[in-house]
Amino acid sequence: QVQLVESGGGLVQAGGSLRLSCAASGNIFSINHMAWYRQAPGKQRELVAIITSGSITNYAESVKGRFTISRDNAKNTVYLQMNSLKPEDTAVYYCNALTTIHYWGQGTQVTVSS
């Protein structure tokens, strides 16, 4: 069992920045990779960024160059640094961990005003 808790969401103006955190607990040694997803009202949940235990990363085209995913293994925490935020980035952001199944956090709201 893995538990994930997100934090760091909030309200920011367009062009601003936020840093999301995801703290993992439980059987963390079983985690193969971690990811951030987001879901905007009326839309499907989409993959934003992934990172492996070896720090290999991949990003959705819509956020590439603006967002950075990183991992602090000593603190069992994954971060998502979001810069140059746009109103289109408004969504609930979810942390995800893959073992033999997917584990999800409860989500943190990010709202970007114009």
Secondary structure, DSSP 8 states (H G I E B T S, - for coil): -EEEEEE--EEEETT--EEEEEEEEESGGG--EEEEEEE-TTS--EEEEEEETT--EEE-TTTTTTEEEEEEGGGTEEEEEE-S--GGG-EEEEEEEESSSEEE---EEEEEE-
